[in-house]
């Protein structure tokens, strides 16, 4: 789920929107016969809509509306945000494309080549704005281009409008209005699509959201990003600070646990003080279960096992941690061998770790202790230029601070 903040307030706005469609028989604001809601109920005529509740820089609450693609062949509909491209530039390129691609003198091979060329040029028209006010294009995300329709989704349109205006996001959802299909039901909410939206939203917001509600955010932290700010302005950028930039008014320190900067994977952050207090206690009491996936150097002989080796800070060589059976604190890691593989010319063992304790650098130190350091570990192994630390927080099981339901969230290792 790339990004969704389905609050009670935004659900109420969705119900108001659906009532408006049914009562006015139109989906434009104000109502118009040009945009009849009954047309959307015809076969293959449904639309995805997005609503975003925001707060302006002046503290005013506003509602942004968006729709996916075109509506009755229109790029714009009264009452909705603009698309992510210049409509005039789009229409001009459309005229040129029709002339060049539909030329009856073309052979099929040249027609396909021109079609691909114009598809790329249409994609280049989309311009997005990130949380810092910096503009980017689809090519900035993926040099090879992206799926057709990327940038046209309803959610992308309203998020982009909010980013351009510097709005604070208070609620966000996408929903479908049209005839029921196998994939979609009239009036139901759906998260932004992974195929078209995930990379754009990640770049736009600076975080890869896996789960989000009014109490917690679970993100897929990139390797190289701090979980929380370090000392000095050069170490301010972090997952915690990026979340606070998207949602001003969060707790001063929304993180309830941390991942090493070089480690990627699942990180939980609190959206309010009550959630922060509850989750912090759960971590302290070890009521949270975590799993990691890693690539270790060499061929491990044991298929599974437990590493029980106490650790402490090396006070003469910070931030290194060392094994110390006399003065160290208890540190226990269970592991399971998954497979063998080759990478960077090195034989590797792919393992899954199940840490019982949560000491600083525990998995990295324990891996090195048994003679199989994690690939490209700059502290406890051998760093390989241009190769990230091959450690990923792949699964986390915890109790939701409000609903008390068991949450099990997984993330596939990117290596």
N, C-alpha and C positions, 0 to 999 in steps of 0.2 A: 504494500500500500504506500505509494509515494508520499501523499500528504492529504490529510483530511482532519478537520476540526469540527465535528458534528456536535454543536452545543444545543441546549434546549432552545436558545434564542434563534439560532439559525434554522432549527426544525420548525419553529413557529412561523418564521418567514417563508419557509417552503410551503407550509400548509396555506398561508395567505396567498402565495403565488398560484397554487393549484386552484384555490377558490376563485381567484381573479380570472384565470383561464376559463373556468366553467361558467362563471356569471356574466362576463363581458363578451365571451365567445371570441376573444382575441388575446394574443400574447405580446402585443406591443403596448407601450406606455406613453401616451394615452392609447386606448383601444382604437383599432383601425380595421376596416374590412379587407385591407391588403394583407393582413397577417391574422387570418382566422385560425383559432385553435383547433377547429374541427378538421382542418386540412392535415394537422399533425397526427390525427387518429386514423388516417387512411393507411393502407398497407405500404410498408417501407417508407413512411413519411415521418416517423417519430424523430424527436430531437433530444439531445442531452443539454440540460441547462445547469448553470452554476450560480450559486449565491455566495457572496462574501460580505460579511459584516465587518466594517472597519471603523477606526477612529482617525480623524484627520489630525494634522499637526496642531490645529486650533482646539482640539478636543471634541469636535462634532462627530456624532455617530452617523455613518452613511451605509447604504446598501448598494453593492455593485452586482449587476446581473450580466451573465454571458451565455451564449449558445454556441454549440459546436458547428463548425463548417459554415455553410450558407443557409439562409432561411428564405424560401421562395426565391432562390437565386440572388438574394440580396446579401451584401457583405455587412450591412448595418441595419439595425432595427431600432426605432425610437425606444429609449429607456435602457439600452444596453451599452456596455463598454465597446470601444473600438477594437478591431482586429489588431494583430501584432505586426501588420504590414501597412504600407501606404496603399489605399484603395486605388488611387489614380495610377500609381506605378504598376499595380497588379493588372488593371484593365489594359494599360498600354502594352504590357508584356503578353497579355492574353491575345490581343489583336495580332501582335507580331508572331506569336506561336501558331495561331490558326493559319496565318498566311504561309509560314515556312514549313509547318508539319503536314498540312493538308494539300500541299502542292501535288496535283495529279501526275506530274512528270517524275516524281521521286520513285526510286525502287524501294522495296520493303526494308532493306538493310539501312539505307540512308534515313528512311522515315523513323526507324527505331532509334538510330543514333541521335537524330534531332529531338526526338521525344525525350530521351534521357537528358540531353543538354538543357532543354527548357524546364524539365522537372527540377533540375538542379538550380536553375536561375529563379524559379518560383520560390524554392526553399530559401534562397539567399535574401528574399525580400523580408523575411521574418526577422524582426529585431526585438530582443528581450532586454529587460533591465533587472539587475540583481539587487539584493538587499542593500548593497553599498552604492546604488545609483549608477553602476557601471553597465554599459550596454554590451551585449554579446549576440552572436548568431548561431545557427545550427552547426555550422562548420567549426566553431570554437569548441563545441562539445564532441563532435565526431567528424573528423576530416573526410570520412567516406560517405557522409550524408546520413539521413535517418529515414524512418518509415514515412510513407506518403501520408500527408495530413498532420505531420508533427507541427505544432504551433497553432493549429486550428481548433483545438479542444476548448470547451467552455471554461474549464478550470484554469487553463493556462492564460486565457484572455483576462479573467478577473484578477488573477494573481499578478499578472504583468502590469495591469492598470494600477493596482495597489502599490507595487514596487516603484513605478514611475512617479507616483505622487507622494511617496514616503509615508503611506498609511500604516497604522498599527492593525494587525489582523486579530479579530475577536472571534470569528467563526467562519467556517467554510465547508460547503458541501456541493456535490454534483448529483443530479437526479434525472430520471428519464420521464418524458411525456410522449406517449404514443401508444400504438397497439401492442399488447403483450406479445413477447417472443420467447423463445427458449432461454435466451440470455438475459432479457430485461423485462421488468414488469412496470406498468404505468405507475408513476409516483414514487418508485423506490429509489433510494440513494445508492450510489456506487462510487468507489474511490477512483481517482484518476487512473487512466490505463498505464500499465507498466511499459508497454511497447512504445507509445508516443510521448508520454509525459514525464516518466521517471527522471530521465537525464536532464530535461529542461528544468524541472522543479528543483532538483538537487543543485544545479548550477545557480538557479535563481535565489534560493534560500541559503545555500552554503552548507546544507546538511542533508543527509540521506535518511528520511523518515521511514521507519518500519511500522511504528504504531504511534498514535497520538490521540489523546482525549484531554479533558479539562484538568486532569490530575497528573498525568505522566506523559513523557515523550520517550520513545525508544528509538534510537538512531543507529545506523550502521556507520560507525566512525571510520574514517579513512586512516590508513597508516600515514604517519607524519603529522597528524593533528593532535594537539594536546587535548586531554579531557577537560582540564581546568586551567585557568591562567597560572603561569609561573611568575617568578620574580622579574620585574623590569618590564617596560613597555613593549620590548621586542618579543616578549612571551605572553602578551595579553590574548592574542588570537587563540581561541580554543572552542571546543564544542559547547561548553557552558556559556561563553560570551556570545557566540553566534546565536544560540537559542534566545538569549536575553534581547538580542537586537531584533529578532523576529517578533518576540512577545515581550515588550517592555512591561515592567511591573512584576516580573517573576521574583522568586526569592533571590537574595544577593548571591548565594552560592547554590544553584539548582542541582548540582551533581550530588549523587548519593553514593557513588563508588567511582573508581577510575580504571582506565586502561592505560598502559604505557603508551607514550607518544608513537612508538614504532609498531604497536599492535593495532590491528583493525578489528572491527566487529561490534557486537551489540553493547550499547551503553544506555543505561536508564537515567533520565533526568526528571526532576520534580517540577511540576507547573505551579504548585502552591506550597505554602508552609506546612499545612497538615500532611500532605503527601510526602514532603521532604522528611518530616519527623518520623512518620510511620516506616518509610522505606529505609531510612538510616538505621533505625532500630532492628529491622529485619536483617540487614546486612551484618550489623554488629552481632546479632544472635545466630548468624550463619543459617538463616532460614531461606536463603536464596541459593539455588543450585546453578552452577555454571559449567559449561563445556567449551573446550577450545579445540581447534584443529591446527596441526603444525607439521612442518617438514623438518625432520632431524637428519643431520649429517651422518652417513654410515648405515650399516645394516644391523638393525636391532634383532637380537636372537629371540628374546622373550616376546611372546605374543601379547602378554598383558602382565601387569604387576603394579606394585605400590612403591613409591619413593618416599621414605620417611627420613628426612634429614633436616634438622633444625637450622635456622638461618638468623643472621643479624647484619646490621650495617657495618661495612668496613670504614670505621671512623677516620682512618688515615687516607682513604681513597674513595671519597664520596663521588657518585651515588652508588658505587658497587656494593653488592650484598654478598656475603660469604657463608659457607657452611661452617657451623661451630657447634659441636656436640656438647660443649660445656656451658657456653653462655648464650647460645642461640635460642630463638623462640620456635616452638613446634611448627613444623611445616610438612604437610602430607599431600602427595599428589598420586592419584591412581591414573593408569594409562592403558590404552588398548591399541595394538598395532593394527593398522588398516590395510596397508599395502606398501610395496616398494616401487620406486620410480627413479628416473634420472632427470636431473635438472642442472644446467650450467656445468655439465660434464662431471657431476658428482652423484654417486649413488645415495639415495635418500630413503628414509622411512617415514611414511605418512602415519601420524598417530592422532589419537583423540585423548585429550587430557580431561580429568575430572578432579579439579582441586578441592580438597577438603578444607584447607585453610586458604587465607588470602594474603600472604606476605608479599611485600614489594619485590617484583622481578622473580617471583617464586618459580614459575614454569621455565623461565630462562636459566636460572641457577640450577634447578634440578636436572634439566636436560644436559647441561654442561657437566654436572656432577657424575652422571652415569656414562659419560664419554660420548654423548651424541648431542652436541649443541644444536640449537635451532639455526637453520640456514640463514646466513647474512646477519647474525647477531653481532653488532658492533661492540658490545660490552663483554659477552661471555663466550664468543666464538670468533669467527673470521668474517668480517664485513666484505661483501662483494659489491664493487662499484655499480650503482644503478639497479641493484636488487634489494627489494624491501625485506624487512624481517618477516619470515614465513610463519607468523603466528596470528590466529584469527579467533575471536570470541564468537563461537558458532551457535550457541544455544544458551538460553537463560530461562529459568523457571522460578516464578515468584508469585506472591499474593498481591492482587490489586489493592491499593491502600483504601479505596472507598467501597468497592463492590465486594471485596474479600474473595473474589473468584481467583482460581489458580490460572495464571497466565504462563503459557509456554510459547516462546518466540524463538524462531530459528533463522539463521543466516548462512547461506552457502559460502564456503571459503573461496576467495577470488583467485586462488592459486592452485 
